[in-house]
Amino acid sequence: MDRAGLYAGELTINVAEEIYEKHLKEDFPPDEVKPFSIIKEMWSKKNYYMYGFYEKGKGQREETLCAYAFLLADHKRKMLLLDYFAVCGQLRGSGYGSCALAMLREECADWNGIMIEVEDDELPGLDEETRKVRQRRIAFYKGADCQMTTTRSRLWGVDYRIMVLPVMDSQAGEDMAGKIRSVYQCMYDDAALQKRFAITAQ
């Protein structure tokens, strides 16, 4: 699609909270939505970044939110983790996601790469519909230049495969187990990590 009318902007904490209440809580399962107080705390420590992707059509006075991305930051390794990413409502399936991800890559030009957790599509016992949904999500990220790594993790009982979108470092996918653990250390203390997080394959 033509992305000429689409632009990205880093969100203020107040606008981010509005998007959280209006969109994010509707777009993600309740058990995946962390309290906004945690996001705000990490943002205040400069460990969290939020972007909105807006479009202003011809003759329109107001801009329309098309997509948003919330990211956890690890300054030590200069890596980001895509915490929440979604296209808004009826715009899904229209190419906005790919455009927004490309623009996010540009916005994050000073970082080595962006890590993406995708639910494991190769788990035994998955029903066929669930497997297809997960495979479509992986295919979307692959189509946006993200690379699948060999690393797998388990967080809060959910099994993930780890993908990466290289930005400044073309080798950002190396030592992914260390990088994914390091970024979570910016959010959880050691006790919580030991209890809730595990690398299941490197």
N, C-alpha and C positions, 0 to 999 in steps of 0.2 A: 504494500500500500504506500501511497505518497505520505511521507511524514513531514511535509513542509509546514503544516499548521500545528504540529505537535512540538512542545518544548518541555524541558525539565527544569525543576527548581527545587532547591533544598528547602525543606519545610521548617517553619518555626514550631516550637513545641506546642503552641496553642492550636495551630492548624493541624498538626499531626494528631492531636487528641480528638479533634472534630472528625478526622478521617477514621480514626480508631473506633469511635462510637457509631458513626454512620455506616461505615463500610466494612472495616476489618472484622468486627464482631459478627457480622453477617456472613462474611466470605470464608471464615475458617471455623472448624469444629470447636466447640467450647473448650475442650481439653487441650487445644493447641494455642489458645489465646491467653497470654500472660497478662497479669494486671498492668494497667498503664503506669501505675506507680513504679514498677520495676523498669519499664522503658524510660520513664522520666529520670530515674536515678542514674541509669547508665548513660543517658544523654548528657546529664549534668557533669558526668565524669569524662565526657568526650569519647565514650566507648560505643556510641550509637548514632547512626545517621539515618535520616528519613528524606525521601524524595517523592515529589508528586509529578505526574506527567499530564500536562494540560493541553487542551486544544481550544482555539478561538476561531470559529468559522466566520466566513465573510458576512458582514452585517450584524454580527453578534457583539453585544457589549460585554457580556460576561464570559469568562473562560469556563470550560467544562473539565472536570477531573476525569481522566481516562484510565489511569493506572497509578499505582503507588508501590514503593519499595522501602522496606525498613531493614536496616543492616546492622549487625553487631560487628564491632571493630576490634582488631588486635594490632595495636601500634607496634608492638615488639617485632612481629613478623610481617607487618604491613599487609595483612590479609583481612578481608571482609567476609562475613557469613550472611547470606541472604536469609533473613529471619522471616519476613513476610513479603510476598510479591503477588499482586493480583491485578487483573483488569476489571474495571467496574461494570457490573450488571450486563446490560444488553450489548455492550461493546465487545464482549468475549467472542472469540472466533473470527474477528475481523482484521487481524494482523497487528492490533495495537500492542500485544504482548511482546512480539519480536522487536518492534520499533522501540518500545520502552526499554527493553533489555540492552539494545544497542546504544541507546542514549545514556543509560546508567553506566555502561562501560566507559563512555566518554567523560561522564561526571566524575568517575572514580579513577581518572588517569594517573594519579600519583600513588596508587596502591598496586601491589604485586599481582593480586588476583581476587576473584570473588568465588567463595565456596558455596555450593548448593547441595542441600540434603534432599534426596528424592526417595520416597518410600520404596523399599526393595521389591522389585517385580519378579524376582527369582526365588522367593521363599516357597518351600513346598507347602501344599495344602491351600494355596490361594484359590478362591473361586475365579472362574474365567473372566467375569466382568471386572472384578477388582484388578486382576492382572492387566487387562487391556487399558483400564484407566491409568494405571501406573506407567505402562509402556508408552501411552500417548504423551504423558507429562515428560518422560525422559526424551522422547523423540522431539518434543518442542524445544527443550534445552539444547539438544544436539544440533538442531537446525539453527540455533542462535550462537553457534561456535563454542558451546560448552563441551568439555571433554569428560568422559567417564573415567574415574580412577578405579584402582583395585580396592580401595579402602571402603570398609563398611563399618557402621557404628550402630549402637543401640542407645537411645535416650528416652528415659521415662517409658520403657517397655516397647518402643516403636523401633523397628529395624530400618536403617537407611543405607543407601548407596551414596557415595560422595562424588559429586561432579565439581568441576572447576572451570571458571571463565578466566583465562589468563588476561592480564591487563598490561602492567609494566614488565612483568617477568614471564617470558614464554615458557619457562620451566616451573610455573607456579604449582603444577600438579605433583611435584616431587615432595616426599616426606609429608604426605597428606594426613597421615595418622597424627603426627606431631602437631601439625597446623590446626587440625580440627579440635584437638585437645586443648591447645593453647588458647584458641579463641573462646572456648567455654570457660576457661579459667578467669576470663574477664567478667563472667556473669555469676558463676557458682563458686562457693568455697570448696576446699578439698574434700570435706566430709560428704557434701552433696554430690560432688562429682564421682566419688568412689562408689556411692550408693546407686546413682541414677544413670551413669554414663559408662560406656565400655566400647573399646575398639574391638570389633568382632572379626575383622580381616584387614590385612594391610596390603 
